[in-house]
Amino acid sequence: MTDVDFVLRLMLAAVLGSLIGIERERLVWTAGLRTHMLVSVGACLCMIVSAYGFSSVLGPHVILDPSRVAAQVVSGVGFLGAGSIILRNEVVKGLTTAASLWAVAAVGLAVGGGLYVAAIAATVIILLILAGLKPLEERMRYQREPVALHLTVRRGAVASGLLKQVLGWRAERVRQVVVQSDESSDIDQVALTLAAQPPRDVEEMIRLLSEAPAVGSVHRDDQRL
């Protein structure tokens, strides 16, 4: 191995790390382009040092394990991943970014060890997972989240058991009911929160409510809860 080989490995690690970092930067995450590049280059350097940095002390009575330094990268990069995970509104955010940092460290180790094909293939797969599968993940998450409906109903109709009469057993899927009354009007504004369920079931509940004589209008709030 020559100094040029070492430099080329570090540069390749930086390039591969930047490709993954750009995808995270696009979503405005704290761990973005520079962070992923630094993790990849740092892991690559650790691998180079682990494999070639102690060759001068090797001898008949000195035996070193070249994987020991590199092995610490896998666990050591965990503190960066922990720093990217936050709890916001009782929802954990940043797990994917933490996983991408860990994966980038593995890419850097592969480059440092001379496994170029494996490193490039892993980068392509990681990008496909992060960018290519995101629309599918968003669609599945959307179907699992609660649904908000807004209704205008005849005053007092909800209190008289409207939901049970109209929805039947489906009324059990209503998690929250908020009624706003106006003394100057005979119409109540009602906000319903439905449990997560298949879209076809939601559409059926909207249809049943729309056909009820006491209901003036029904519309779905597309903003996620």
N, C-alpha and C positions, 0 to 999 in steps of 0.2 A: 504494500500500500504506500502511495506517495501522498505528498501534501495536496496535490491537485485532486486526487481521488477524495480526500477528506472534504475539501471545499465543495466539490461537486455534490457530494452526498448531503452536505448541509444546505446547499442551495435547492436541491430537489425537495428536501424536507420542508423548506420554507414555501416552495411553490405549492406542494400538495396541501400543506396546512392552510395556505391562503385561499385555496379553492373552497374548502369547507368553511373557513372563516367568513368568506363573502356571503355565503348562504345565511349564516347567523346574523351578519351585519345587515342584511336586507330586511330582517325582521326587527331590527333595532334592539338587539339584546346587548347587555353589557359586555359579555364575552364575545367579541366580534372578530374582525379581521386580524388585528395585531396580536390579540391573545392567543388565537389558534396558531398563528405563525410562530410565536415564541414557544408555545408548548411543543410544537412539532420539532423545531430546531433544537430546543433544549433536550428533548428525548433522544434525538439523533446524536447529539454530542455525547450524552451519557452512554449511549451504546458504543460509540467510537472509543471513548475513554475506557470503557469496560473491556472491550475486545482487544485494543491495541495500546492503551496507555501504560501498561505495566510490563511490556515485553522486555524492557531493558533489565528488569530484576529477575527474570526467569532463569532458572539454571537446573542442574541435576537434582538439587535439594529444595528447590522452590517451585511449588505448584500452585497456581491461582485458578479460581473459578471465574471465567470471563462473563458469566451471566449474573453475578451478584449485584453489581452496580445497576445494571439494566433492570433487574427485578424490582429494585426499589422505586423505579419510575412509576410502575403500575399502581402501587399503593400511595406513593408520594403525590401524584397528581390529583388524588382525591380531595385535597384541601381546596384546590381551585374549583372543582366541581361543587363542593359544599358551599363555596362562596357565591356561586351562581344560582343556587336554589333559594327561593324566597316563598314566604307564606303571605298571600294577599287575598283578603276577603274569604278566609277559610279554604282557599284553593292553593295548592302547591304549584308554583311556577318555576321553570328553569331546569326541570329534570332532563329534557332533551338536550339542552345546551351542555349540561354536566356530562351527559353520555358522549356528546360529540367531542368534548375536551379529552375525555378518557380514550376515545377512539383515535383522535389525532395523535396522542402520545404513542399509541401502538403503531401508527403509521410512521412516526419519526423513528421509533426503534427498528422497524423493518428496514427503513432506508439506511440507518446507521449500520445495520448488519449486512447490507448489500443485497437485500431481498427486494429489488426494484419492482419486479413484476407484481409481487404480492402487495407492495405498498401502493402502486398505482391502481391495481384492481380494487383494493380496499377503499381507496379514495373515491373511485367511481361508484362503488356500492353504497358508501356512506352518503354521497350526494343524492343518489336515487332514493335512499330512505328518507333523507331530510326534506328534499324538495318534491320528489315524485309521488311519495305516499301521503304528503300533507293534505291534499284535497280529499282523499279517501278518509283520512283520520278525522278531518273537520266534519265531513258528512256523517260519519258514525257518531261523533260526539254530539252533533246537533240533534240527532234522533234520540239520544239518551238524556237530553236535558229537559227540564220542565218547560211547559208551554203556558203562555199568558194569553188570556182572552179578555176582551172588553165588550160588555153588553149594555144596551139600554133597555130597561124593562119597566113595566107598569109598576107604579109605586106600591111597595109592600109585597110584591109578588114573590120575591126571593124568600122573605120571611115565612110565607105561607106554604113553603115546600115545593117551590117551582122546580128546582134542580132534580129532586127525587122523582117528581111526577114526569118530567120530560126525559131525563136520562136513564131512569131505572137503575139497574145495577151499575151502570157507568158512573153514577154519582159518587161512588166510592173512590174514583180516581181524582176527584176534586180535593186538592190539598189546602186551598185557602180561598176564602170569599171575602171581598172587601166591598161594602156598599156605601155609596155616597149619595145622600138625599139632599134635595133642594126644596125648601119650604114653598118656593114660588112656582114649583113645577110638579106635575104628577108623574114624572119620570125619574127613575133611579139609575145612577151610573154604577155598574157592577164590574169589578175586576176579579177574574177567576185565575187561579194557578192550578194547572193540571199536572199530575204525575207524568214522568217520562213514559212514552208509549209509542207504538208505531204510527207513522203519519196517517195511515188510512183510518186508524181509530180516532185520531184527532179530527179528521175531516167528517167522520160520521157524527161525532158529538157536536160539531159546528152545525151540521145539517139539521140535527134534531132540535137544537136550540133555535135555529132560524125559523123553523116551522111552527114553533110554539106561539099561540095568539098573544101571550103577554110580553113577548120579546119583540122589541122594535128593530134592533140591529145587533149583529155579532161580527166582530173582526178580530183577527189574530195579531198579536204584537210580535213582529218578526225580530225584535231586539232580544238577544239571549239574556236569560236571567242570571 
